[in-house]
């Protein structure tokens, strides 16, 4: 085989690979994301746009992304496993096995911290308050997790526990279509409802 034939053979092998790479990049790196974005914006315009929640014309958060609530007069969400707080660009769980010492130690530490923050709480510790979700930025907690925090919130706001429990009950969202998922409470919506109640403190977030 002479040099010319060798070059021709090399071109015949490389050219299809280059063409396939270009087609793949264009199809799955450009066309597919654009089409999926357009479809999502058409079918789920609110979610695709970030599901922002407004108050007095200002964005106060998102209905689908959690926030780091820390003050005692507010309900707190699930721990975040995202890289920087509830960073929506860095979602994901811890991916630690149930037997992982790191997971066990971090959960024990979270339980201890939760009990210190809620000294008047009764009943078992809700697991969603000491473990992160698969996304790491879950905006919801279980009704049990909300009721567990109610004594602290009531004390911090100078309201009766019955009043706080009623606000929690009014903000429980049922299962989707009546059978999908579990009842849940959106933490942002719950805290906004608190601020709209007597002795609300909307300027004292988070």
FITI-46532 format. One line per 10 residues: number of its first residue (from 1); for each residue x, y, z of N, C-alpha, C, O, CB. Coordinates in steps of 0.02 Angstrom, whole numbers, always signed. Glycine has a CB too. Layout:
// residues N
NUM	X/Y/Z/X/Y/Z/X/Y/Z/X/Y/Z/X/Y/Z  ...
// end
This chain:
// residues 206
1	+43/-60/+0/+0/+0/+0/+44/+62/+0/+87/+71/+44/-48/+0/+62  +34/+106/-50/+75/+167/-53/+48/+220/-6/-4/+211/+27/+77/+194/-125  +83/+276/-2/+65/+329/+45/-2/+360/+28/-41/+376/+73/+119/+384/+45  -16/+367/-37/-80/+397/-58/-139/+354/-37/-190/+379/-13/-81/+408/-134  -132/+288/-47/-185/+243/-26/-195/+245/+49/-251/+240/+74/-170/+172/-50  -140/+252/+86/-146/+255/+159/-183/+316/+182/-224/+313/+228/-77/+254/+190  -169/+373/+149/-205/+435/+167/-278/+430/+149/-321/+452/+188/-174/+496/+131  -294/+401/+92/-364/+394/+71/-401/+349/+121/-459/+363/+138/-368/+364/+0  -369/+295/+143/-401/+251/+191/-413/+285/+257/-464/+274/+289/-360/+190/+201  -365/+327/+278/-373/+364/+340/-431/+413/+337/-470/+420/+384/-308/+401/+358
11	-436/+447/+279/-491/+494/+270/-558/+459/+270/-606/+484/+299/-482/+533/+204  -561/+401/+238/-624/+363/+236/-647/+342/+305/-707/+337/+318/-617/+302/+191  -599/+331/+352/-618/+311/+419/-634/+372/+464/-679/+369/+505/-562/+270/+451  -597/+425/+454/-605/+483/+498/-666/+525/+478/-701/+550/+522/-542/+526/+496  -678/+532/+414/-733/+574/+390/-801/+554/+419/-837/+598/+443/-737/+572/+315  -820/+490/+419/-884/+471/+449/-887/+486/+524/-939/+505/+550/-898/+398/+438  -830/+477/+558/-829/+490/+630/-840/+564/+645/-876/+582/+691/-762/+467/+660  -807/+607/+604/-816/+679/+613/-888/+699/+598/-918/+738/+635/-767/+717/+568  -915/+672/+544/-984/+688/+525/-1033/+665/+579/-1080/+701/+596/-1002/+655/+458  -1023/+605/+605/-1067/+579/+658/-1063/+623/+720/-1113/+636/+752/-1048/+506/+675
21	-1002/+644/+737/-993/+688/+796/-1030/+754/+787/-1064/+778/+832/-919/+700/+809  -1024/+783/+728/-1057/+847/+715/-1133/+840/+718/-1167/+882/+747/-1035/+874/+647  -1158/+786/+687/-1231/+775/+687/-1256/+765/+759/-1308/+791/+777/-1250/+715/+644  -1218/+727/+798/-1237/+713/+868/-1237/+777/+909/-1284/+789/+948/-1190/+662/+899  -1185/+818/+902/-1181/+880/+940/-1238/+927/+922/-1270/+956/+966/-1113/+915/+926  -1252/+934/+857/-1306/+978/+835/-1374/+952/+858/-1416/+990/+882/-1305/+985/+759  -1385/+886/+849/-1450/+857/+865/-1464/+856/+940/-1518/+876/+962/-1455/+786/+838  -1415/+833/+979/-1427/+824/+1051/-1399/+880/+1094/-1416/+886/+1153/-1397/+759/+1073  -1355/+921/+1066/-1328/+976/+1104/-1362/+1043/+1091/-1356/+1090/+1130/-1255/+983/+1090  -1397/+1047/+1034/-1430/+1110/+1016/-1505/+1100/+1004/-1546/+1129/+1038/-1397/+1140/+954
31	-1521/+1058/+954/-1591/+1050/+934/-1633/+1021/+991/-1686/+1048/+1008/-1597/+1006/+872  -1610/+966/+1021/-1649/+933/+1074/-1662/+979/+1133/-1719/+985/+1155/-1613/+870/+1097  -1611/+1012/+1162/-1624/+1057/+1218/-1672/+1114/+1200/-1715/+1132/+1241/-1560/+1087/+1244  -1665/+1142/+1140/-1710/+1196/+1119/-1782/+1172/+1114/-1828/+1205/+1137/-1686/+1226/+1052  -1791/+1113/+1082/-1858/+1086/+1074/-1889/+1070/+1142/-1947/+1086/+1154/-1857/+1022/+1031  -1851/+1039/+1187/-1877/+1021/+1254/-1894/+1084/+1293/-1943/+1085/+1330/-1825/+979/+1292  -1853/+1137/+1286/-1867/+1199/+1321/-1931/+1230/+1296/-1972/+1254/+1336/-1808/+1249/+1312  -1941/+1231/+1230/-2002/+1259/+1201/-2064/+1219/+1223/-2116/+1248/+1238/-1997/+1261/+1125  -2057/+1153/+1224/-2114/+1111/+1245/-2130/+1122/+1318/-2188/+1129/+1336/-2098/+1037/+1233  -2078/+1125/+1361/-2090/+1135/+1432/-2121/+1203/+1446/-2164/+1210/+1489/-2025/+1128/+1472
41	-2099/+1255/+1408/-2127/+1321/+1418/-2200/+1324/+1394/-2239/+1363/+1420/-2086/+1373/+1381  -2216/+1283/+1345/-2285/+1283/+1320/-2331/+1244/+1366/-2388/+1265/+1377/-2287/+1253/+1250  -2307/+1188/+1394/-2349/+1145/+1436/-2347/+1167/+1509/-2399/+1168/+1543/-2327/+1073/+1431  -2287/+1184/+1534/-2279/+1205/+1604/-2245/+1273/+1607/-2188/+1278/+1629/-2237/+1151/+1643  -2280/+1325/+1586/-2247/+1391/+1582/-2224/+1418/+1650/-2171/+1449/+1655/-2295/+1441/+1552  -2262/+1404/+1702/-2243/+1430/+1768/-2181/+1396/+1794/-2134/+1429/+1816/-2300/+1420/+1818  -2180/+1329/+1792/-2122/+1292/+1816/-2060/+1306/+1774/-2005/+1315/+1801/-2137/+1218/+1816  -2069/+1309/+1708/-2012/+1322/+1664/-1983/+1391/+1676/-1923/+1402/+1665/-2033/+1315/+1591  -2024/+1438/+1698/-2001/+1505/+1712/-1974/+1515/+1782/-1956/+1571/+1800/-2057/+1553/+1701  -1970/+1461/+1821/-1942/+1465/+1888/-1994/+1464/+1943/-1976/+1461/+2002/-1902/+1526/+1894
51	-2058/+1467/+1925/-2112/+1466/+1975/-2100/+1518/+2030/-2107/+1503/+2089/-2119/+1396/+2005  -2082/+1578/+2010/-2068/+1630/+2059/-2130/+1651/+2097/-2185/+1653/+2070/-2037/+1691/+2025  -2119/+1667/+2161/-2173/+1691/+2204/-2161/+1765/+2217/-2107/+1785/+2237/-2177/+1649/+2271  -2213/+1805/+2206/-2207/+1877/+2214/-2246/+1901/+2275/-2298/+1874/+2293/-2231/+1913/+2151  -2219/+1953/+2306/-2254/+1986/+2361/-2242/+2061/+2354/-2185/+2084/+2355/-2230/+1960/+2431  -2296/+2098/+2346/-2291/+2170/+2335/-2247/+2187/+2275/-2210/+2236/+2276/-2263/+2205/+2398  -2251/+2145/+2224/-2213/+2158/+2163/-2141/+2134/+2164/-2106/+2140/+2114/-2214/+2230/+2149  -2120/+2107/+2220/-2051/+2083/+2226/-2048/+2007/+2231/-2092/+1976/+2260/-2018/+2114/+2288  -1996/+1977/+2201/-1987/+1905/+2204/-1962/+1887/+2274/-1911/+1914/+2297/-1938/+1880/+2150  -1997/+1842/+2308/-1977/+1821/+2375/-1954/+1749/+2376/-1935/+1724/+2429/-2035/+1831/+2424
61	-1956/+1716/+2320/-1934/+1647/+2318/-1965/+1610/+2260/-1995/+1640/+2215/-1949/+1612/+2383  -1958/+1545/+2262/-1986/+1502/+2209/-2030/+1448/+2241/-2016/+1425/+2296/-1930/+1470/+2167  -2082/+1430/+2206/-2128/+1379/+2230/-2098/+1309/+2225/-2124/+1262/+2255/-2193/+1382/+2192  -2044/+1302/+2186/-2016/+1236/+2174/-1944/+1229/+2198/-1912/+1177/+2187/-2019/+1220/+2100  -1917/+1280/+2230/-1848/+1279/+2256/-1849/+1301/+2329/-1876/+1353/+2345/-1801/+1324/+2213  -1818/+1262/+2372/-1817/+1277/+2443/-1773/+1337/+2459/-1735/+1361/+2417/-1794/+1217/+2481  -1779/+1361/+2521/-1737/+1415/+2546/-1711/+1397/+2614/-1738/+1354/+2649/-1778/+1482/+2549  -1657/+1430/+2633/-1626/+1417/+2699/-1657/+1461/+2752/-1629/+1512/+2771/-1549/+1429/+2696  -1715/+1440/+2778/-1747/+1476/+2833/-1711/+1459/+2898/-1700/+1400/+2912/-1824/+1458/+2838  -1693/+1509/+2937/-1655/+1497/+2997/-1684/+1529/+3060/-1670/+1506/+3115/-1585/+1522/+2988
71	-1724/+1580/+3053/-1750/+1616/+3111/-1805/+1576/+3146/-1842/+1540/+3113/-1777/+1686/+3091  -1809/+1581/+3212/-1857/+1540/+3250/-1930/+1554/+3235/-1972/+1511/+3246/-1845/+1549/+3323  -1946/+1613/+3210/-2016/+1630/+3196/-2040/+1604/+3129/-2096/+1618/+3109/-2025/+1705/+3198  -1997/+1567/+3094/-2016/+1537/+3030/-2007/+1462/+3031/-1966/+1435/+3068/-1975/+1568/+2973  -2047/+1429/+2991/-2039/+1357/+2982/-1977/+1345/+2939/-1964/+1381/+2892/-2102/+1325/+2950  -1939/+1293/+2956/-1879/+1277/+2919/-1892/+1219/+2872/-1934/+1176/+2885/-1822/+1260/+2968  -1855/+1218/+2817/-1864/+1165/+2767/-1816/+1107/+2778/-1784/+1102/+2830/-1854/+1193/+2698  -1813/+1065/+2729/-1769/+1007/+2732/-1696/+1029/+2725/-1683/+1081/+2694/-1787/+956/+2678  -1649/+990/+2752/-1578/+1006/+2740/-1564/+1003/+2665/-1594/+964/+2629/-1532/+957/+2779  -1519/+1045/+2643/-1501/+1047/+2572/-1438/+1008/+2559/-1389/+1013/+2596/-1493/+1119/+2549
81	-1439/+968/+2505/-1380/+932/+2484/-1348/+966/+2424/-1298/+941/+2397/-1397/+859/+2467  -1376/+1022/+2402/-1348/+1059/+2345/-1283/+1092/+2365/-1269/+1103/+2424/-1399/+1112/+2319  -1243/+1106/+2315/-1176/+1130/+2328/-1172/+1193/+2371/-1131/+1197/+2416/-1142/+1143/+2264  -1215/+1242/+2357/-1212/+1306/+2393/-1282/+1323/+2418/-1319/+1360/+2385/-1184/+1363/+2348  -1299/+1295/+2476/-1366/+1306/+2501/-1417/+1272/+2456/-1409/+1213/+2441/-1382/+1380/+2506  -1468/+1308/+2436/-1520/+1280/+2392/-1506/+1303/+2320/-1548/+1333/+2288/-1591/+1302/+2415  -1446/+1287/+2296/-1425/+1309/+2230/-1458/+1265/+2176/-1443/+1206/+2171/-1348/+1305/+2224  -1503/+1294/+2135/-1538/+1254/+2084/-1492/+1229/+2028/-1512/+1186/+1990/-1593/+1294/+2055  -1431/+1257/+2024/-1384/+1234/+1972/-1340/+1177/+1998/-1298/+1152/+1961/-1341/+1292/+1948  -1350/+1158/+2061/-1309/+1105/+2089/-1353/+1057/+2129/-1342/+1045/+2188/-1253/+1134/+2135
91	-1403/+1029/+2095/-1450/+985/+2129/-1424/+914/+2134/-1378/+894/+2098/-1516/+985/+2092  -1453/+876/+2179/-1435/+806/+2188/-1432/+787/+2260/-1422/+830/+2304/-1368/+792/+2155  -1441/+723/+2274/-1438/+698/+2342/-1367/+685/+2364/-1320/+699/+2327/-1479/+635/+2349  -1360/+659/+2424/-1293/+645/+2450/-1263/+582/+2418/-1202/+574/+2416/-1295/+637/+2526  -1307/+537/+2394/-1285/+474/+2364/-1245/+431/+2412/-1202/+392/+2391/-1243/+488/+2302  -1259/+439/+2476/-1226/+398/+2526/-1270/+338/+2544/-1331/+345/+2549/-1210/+440/+2590  -1239/+282/+2554/-1276/+221/+2570/-1304/+225/+2641/-1277/+263/+2682/-1230/+159/+2564  -1358/+188/+2656/-1387/+190/+2723/-1338/+170/+2778/-1345/+190/+2836/-1447/+145/+2726  -1287/+132/+2760/-1237/+110/+2809/-1178/+157/+2813/-1131/+145/+2851/-1213/+40/+2793  -1179/+211/+2773/-1122/+257/+2772/-1114/+292/+2839/-1161/+320/+2866/-1133/+309/+2717
101	-1053/+289/+2867/-1039/+321/+2931/-1049/+396/+2925/-1072/+429/+2972/-968/+305/+2954  -1030/+425/+2868/-1039/+496/+2858/-1112/+516/+2860/-1130/+566/+2890/-1008/+518/+2791  -1154/+476/+2829/-1226/+490/+2830/-1255/+481/+2900/-1295/+522/+2922/-1263/+444/+2780  -1235/+429/+2934/-1259/+416/+3002/-1239/+473/+3048/-1280/+498/+3087/-1233/+349/+3028  -1176/+493/+3044/-1151/+547/+3088/-1186/+614/+3073/-1204/+650/+3119/-1075/+555/+3080  -1195/+629/+3008/-1227/+693/+2990/-1300/+693/+3011/-1327/+745/+3030/-1221/+705/+2915  -1333/+635/+3006/-1403/+631/+3027/-1410/+639/+3102/-1455/+673/+3126/-1434/+564/+3005  -1364/+608/+3140/-1365/+615/+3213/-1354/+688/+3232/-1388/+714/+3277/-1311/+571/+3246  -1308/+721/+3198/-1294/+792/+3213/-1355/+835/+3196/-1371/+881/+3232/-1232/+816/+3173  -1389/+819/+3141/-1449/+856/+3122/-1505/+846/+3172/-1542/+893/+3187/-1472/+835/+3052
111	-1512/+785/+3198/-1563/+771/+3248/-1549/+811/+3312/-1595/+840/+3341/-1565/+696/+3264  -1486/+812/+3334/-1468/+849/+3394/-1482/+924/+3385/-1508/+956/+3430/-1394/+838/+3411  -1464/+950/+3326/-1476/+1022/+3313/-1550/+1037/+3311/-1572/+1089/+3336/-1443/+1043/+3248  -1589/+992/+3281/-1661/+1002/+3276/-1693/+1003/+3345/-1737/+1044/+3359/-1693/+948/+3233  -1672/+958/+3388/-1700/+956/+3456/-1681/+1018/+3496/-1721/+1042/+3536/-1675/+893/+3493  -1621/+1044/+3485/-1601/+1106/+3520/-1643/+1165/+3496/-1661/+1208/+3535/-1526/+1120/+3509  -1658/+1166/+3432/-1698/+1221/+3404/-1772/+1216/+3423/-1808/+1266/+3424/-1691/+1222/+3329  -1794/+1155/+3439/-1865/+1143/+3454/-1872/+1107/+3521/-1895/+1050/+3522/-1898/+1103/+3397  -1853/+1140/+3575/-1855/+1107/+3641/-1925/+1087/+3664/-1932/+1043/+3706/-1823/+1151/+3692  -1976/+1120/+3638/-2044/+1106/+3659/-2081/+1058/+3613/-2140/+1044/+3622/-2083/+1171/+3665
121	-2046/+1034/+3562/-2078/+989/+3515/-2092/+921/+3547/-2056/+899/+3591/-2034/+979/+3453  -2146/+890/+3525/-2164/+824/+3551/-2169/+775/+3493/-2175/+794/+3435/-2232/+828/+3590  -2164/+712/+3511/-2170/+660/+3459/-2103/+645/+3428/-2053/+678/+3443/-2219/+682/+3406  -2101/+595/+3384/-2038/+575/+3352/-2014/+628/+3304/-2053/+668/+3277/-2047/+510/+3315  -1949/+629/+3293/-1919/+676/+3246/-1938/+657/+3174/-1924/+601/+3153/-1842/+678/+3254  -1969/+703/+3137/-1985/+688/+3067/-1920/+680/+3026/-1877/+724/+3029/-2030/+744/+3037  -1913/+627/+2990/-1851/+613/+2954/-1837/+665/+2899/-1779/+676/+2882/-1853/+544/+2925  -1890/+696/+2872/-1876/+744/+2819/-1846/+808/+2845/-1824/+850/+2805/-1941/+760/+2782  -1844/+818/+2911/-1811/+877/+2939/-1737/+865/+2952/-1701/+912/+2968/-1845/+898/+3002  -1715/+803/+2946/-1644/+788/+2961/-1610/+753/+2902/-1552/+734/+2907/-1639/+745/+3023
131	-1646/+743/+2847/-1616/+713/+2788/-1636/+754/+2727/-1690/+784/+2725/-1639/+638/+2779  -1592/+756/+2678/-1607/+794/+2617/-1646/+751/+2568/-1647/+689/+2573/-1542/+820/+2584  -1677/+783/+2520/-1715/+748/+2469/-1669/+727/+2412/-1609/+743/+2413/-1773/+792/+2442  -1696/+691/+2363/-1656/+669/+2306/-1630/+729/+2267/-1574/+726/+2240/-1696/+623/+2261  -1670/+782/+2263/-1648/+841/+2225/-1602/+885/+2267/-1561/+922/+2240/-1708/+882/+2202  -1609/+882/+2333/-1569/+924/+2376/-1597/+994/+2385/-1570/+1033/+2425/-1501/+929/+2350  -1650/+1011/+2349/-1678/+1079/+2353/-1754/+1077/+2362/-1789/+1122/+2340/-1661/+1121/+2290  -1779/+1024/+2394/-1851/+1014/+2403/-1882/+1074/+2439/-1859/+1093/+2493/-1864/+949/+2442  -1935/+1103/+2411/-1968/+1161/+2443/-2021/+1141/+2493/-2049/+1183/+2528/-1999/+1205/+2390  -2036/+1076/+2498/-2091/+1053/+2540/-2067/+1012/+2599/-2012/+984/+2598/-2140/+1012/+2498
141	-2108/+1010/+2650/-2098/+965/+2707/-2164/+929/+2720/-2216/+948/+2694/-2074/+1005/+2770  -2160/+877/+2760/-2221/+840/+2776/-2261/+879/+2828/-2234/+920/+2864/-2203/+770/+2803  -2327/+866/+2831/-2367/+899/+2884/-2339/+885/+2953/-2341/+928/+2997/-2440/+875/+2880  -2314/+824/+2964/-2285/+806/+3029/-2225/+851/+3045/-2216/+871/+3103/-2264/+732/+3030  -2185/+866/+2994/-2127/+909/+3004/-2148/+981/+3022/-2114/+1014/+3061/-2082/+910/+2942  -2203/+1003/+2993/-2228/+1070/+3008/-2256/+1073/+3079/-2241/+1118/+3117/-2282/+1091/+2958  -2297/+1024/+3097/-2325/+1023/+3164/-2271/+1015/+3218/-2278/+1041/+3273/-2376/+966/+3171  -2217/+980/+3201/-2162/+972/+3249/-2131/+1039/+3266/-2110/+1050/+3323/-2108/+924/+3219  -2127/+1084/+3218/-2097/+1150/+3229/-2145/+1202/+3257/-2125/+1256/+3278/-2068/+1175/+3165  -2210/+1185/+3257/-2261/+1234/+3276/-2250/+1265/+3345/-2259/+1325/+3352/-2328/+1201/+3274
151	-2231/+1226/+3397/-2221/+1258/+3463/-2167/+1312/+3462/-2175/+1364/+3494/-2202/+1205/+3515  -2113/+1300/+3426/-2060/+1351/+3421/-2085/+1414/+3387/-2073/+1470/+3410/-1999/+1324/+3384  -2120/+1405/+3331/-2145/+1463/+3293/-2197/+1501/+3335/-2197/+1563/+3335/-2177/+1439/+3227  -2240/+1465/+3369/-2291/+1498/+3411/-2258/+1540/+3466/-2279/+1596/+3479/-2338/+1446/+3442  -2208/+1511/+3498/-2174/+1546/+3552/-2137/+1608/+3525/-2140/+1661/+3557/-2124/+1500/+3588  -2104/+1601/+3468/-2065/+1657/+3440/-2110/+1714/+3418/-2090/+1772/+3419/-2023/+1633/+3382  -2171/+1698/+3397/-2217/+1749/+3372/-2267/+1773/+3424/-2305/+1820/+3412/-2255/+1722/+3313  -2267/+1741/+3482/-2314/+1761/+3534/-2386/+1743/+3517/-2432/+1778/+3537/-2309/+1833/+3546  -2395/+1690/+3479/-2461/+1666/+3460/-2475/+1599/+3493/-2430/+1565/+3516/-2467/+1660/+3383  -2538/+1581/+3495/-2556/+1517/+3525/-2538/+1460/+3478/-2536/+1469/+3417/-2631/+1514/+3543
161	-2525/+1402/+3507/-2509/+1344/+3466/-2568/+1326/+3422/-2559/+1302/+3366/-2490/+1284/+3511  -2628/+1337/+3447/-2688/+1321/+3408/-2690/+1364/+3344/-2708/+1340/+3291/-2752/+1333/+3450  -2670/+1428/+3350/-2669/+1472/+3292/-2619/+1447/+3240/-2635/+1445/+3180/-2653/+1543/+3313  -2559/+1430/+3262/-2507/+1406/+3217/-2528/+1340/+3184/-2519/+1330/+3124/-2440/+1398/+3254  -2556/+1295/+3223/-2579/+1231/+3196/-2633/+1242/+3142/-2635/+1206/+3092/-2607/+1186/+3252  -2676/+1291/+3153/-2728/+1306/+3104/-2698/+1331/+3039/-2722/+1315/+2985/-2778/+1358/+3132  -2646/+1372/+3044/-2612/+1397/+2984/-2579/+1340/+2947/-2581/+1337/+2885/-2560/+1452/+3002  -2549/+1294/+2984/-2518/+1235/+2953/-2571/+1194/+2916/-2563/+1176/+2858/-2482/+1191/+3006  -2626/+1181/+2950/-2679/+1140/+2921/-2706/+1171/+2857/-2723/+1136/+2810/-2736/+1131/+2972  -2711/+1238/+2856/-2737/+1272/+2797/-2690/+1270/+2738/-2710/+1283/+2681/-2753/+1345/+2814
171	-2626/+1254/+2751/-2577/+1253/+2697/-2553/+1183/+2678/-2503/+1176/+2642/-2518/+1295/+2718  -2588/+1132/+2701/-2570/+1064/+2682/-2598/+1050/+2612/-2657/+1058/+2599/-2598/+1013/+2732  -2554/+1030/+2567/-2574/+1014/+2499/-2585/+938/+2494/-2542/+900/+2516/-2520/+1037/+2448  -2641/+916/+2465/-2656/+844/+2462/-2614/+808/+2409/-2575/+839/+2374/-2730/+834/+2447  -2623/+743/+2406/-2590/+704/+2354/-2611/+727/+2285/-2669/+747/+2275/-2605/+628/+2364  -2565/+723/+2237/-2582/+741/+2168/-2634/+692/+2141/-2625/+631/+2146/-2519/+742/+2124  -2687/+718/+2113/-2741/+677/+2084/-2773/+631/+2136/-2808/+584/+2118/-2715/+637/+2026  -2760/+645/+2199/-2790/+605/+2252/-2753/+542/+2271/-2770/+510/+2321/-2857/+586/+2232  -2701/+523/+2232/-2667/+460/+2249/-2591/+462/+2236/-2556/+415/+2255/-2697/+404/+2210  -2565/+513/+2204/-2494/+517/+2190/-2457/+556/+2244/-2478/+611/+2263/-2481/+549/+2121
181	-2402/+528/+2268/-2362/+562/+2319/-2394/+562/+2387/-2438/+522/+2401/-2349/+632/+2297  -2372/+608/+2429/-2396/+614/+2497/-2417/+686/+2511/-2395/+732/+2477/-2341/+592/+2548  -2461/+696/+2560/-2478/+765/+2579/-2415/+804/+2598/-2368/+775/+2626/-2529/+766/+2638  -2414/+868/+2583/-2353/+906/+2594/-2370/+979/+2610/-2427/+1001/+2601/-2307/+903/+2532  -2321/+1015/+2634/-2329/+1086/+2650/-2272/+1124/+2617/-2213/+1109/+2629/-2330/+1098/+2727  -2289/+1172/+2576/-2237/+1214/+2545/-2213/+1264/+2597/-2252/+1304/+2623/-2264/+1250/+2482  -2149/+1262/+2613/-2122/+1303/+2668/-2128/+1377/+2654/-2146/+1416/+2699/-2049/+1285/+2681  -2115/+1398/+2593/-2121/+1469/+2576/-2193/+1493/+2584/-2205/+1545/+2614/-2096/+1483/+2505  -2240/+1454/+2557/-2311/+1473/+2562/-2333/+1476/+2635/-2371/+1520/+2655/-2355/+1424/+2523  -2309/+1429/+2675/-2327/+1428/+2746/-2299/+1489/+2782/-2335/+1520/+2822/-2300/+1364/+2779
191	-2237/+1507/+2768/-2208/+1564/+2801/-2239/+1630/+2778/-2244/+1678/+2817/-2133/+1565/+2790  -2259/+1633/+2716/-2295/+1693/+2692/-2363/+1699/+2727/-2386/+1754/+2743/-2304/+1691/+2616  -2394/+1641/+2738/-2458/+1642/+2774/-2448/+1665/+2846/-2491/+1699/+2874/-2490/+1572/+2773  -2392/+1647/+2875/-2376/+1670/+2943/-2369/+1746/+2944/-2395/+1779/+2989/-2311/+1636/+2969  -2334/+1772/+2895/-2324/+1845/+2894/-2388/+1883/+2882/-2394/+1941/+2900/-2273/+1863/+2841  -2437/+1850/+2852/-2501/+1882/+2841/-2547/+1876/+2901/-2601/+1906/+2903/-2535/+1851/+2780  -2525/+1838/+2951/-2565/+1829/+3012/-2547/+1883/+3062/-2500/+1921/+3051/-2554/+1759/+3042  -2584/+1888/+3118/-2567/+1937/+3170/-2495/+1928/+3194/-2472/+1871/+3201/-2615/+1931/+3228  -2462/+1982/+3207/-2393/+1983/+3230/-2345/+1954/+3178/-2292/+1929/+3195/-2386/+1944/+3295  -2365/+1959/+3115/-2320/+1937/+3062/-2259/+1982/+3058/-2262/+2041/+3077/-2356/+1936/+2995
201	-2203/+1955/+3034/-2141/+1993/+3030/-2110/+1985/+2962/-2057/+1955/+2955/-2091/+1971/+3084  -2143/+2013/+2909/-2117/+2003/+2841/-2050/+2034/+2827/-2018/+2016/+2778/-2166/+2030/+2792  -2027/+2080/+2869/-1962/+2112/+2857/-1906/+2076/+2892/-1849/+2098/+2890/-1964/+2185/+2879  -1921/+2021/+2923/-1871/+1986/+2964/-1854/+1918/+2936/-1847/+1869/+2974/-1896/+1979/+3035  -1848/+1912/+2869/-1832/+1849/+2838/-1757/+1844/+2824/-1724/+1896/+2822/-1873/+1839/+2773  -1730/+1784/+2815/-1763/+1720/+2825/-1756/+1698/+2896/-1781/+1645/+2915/-1736/+1666/+2779
// end
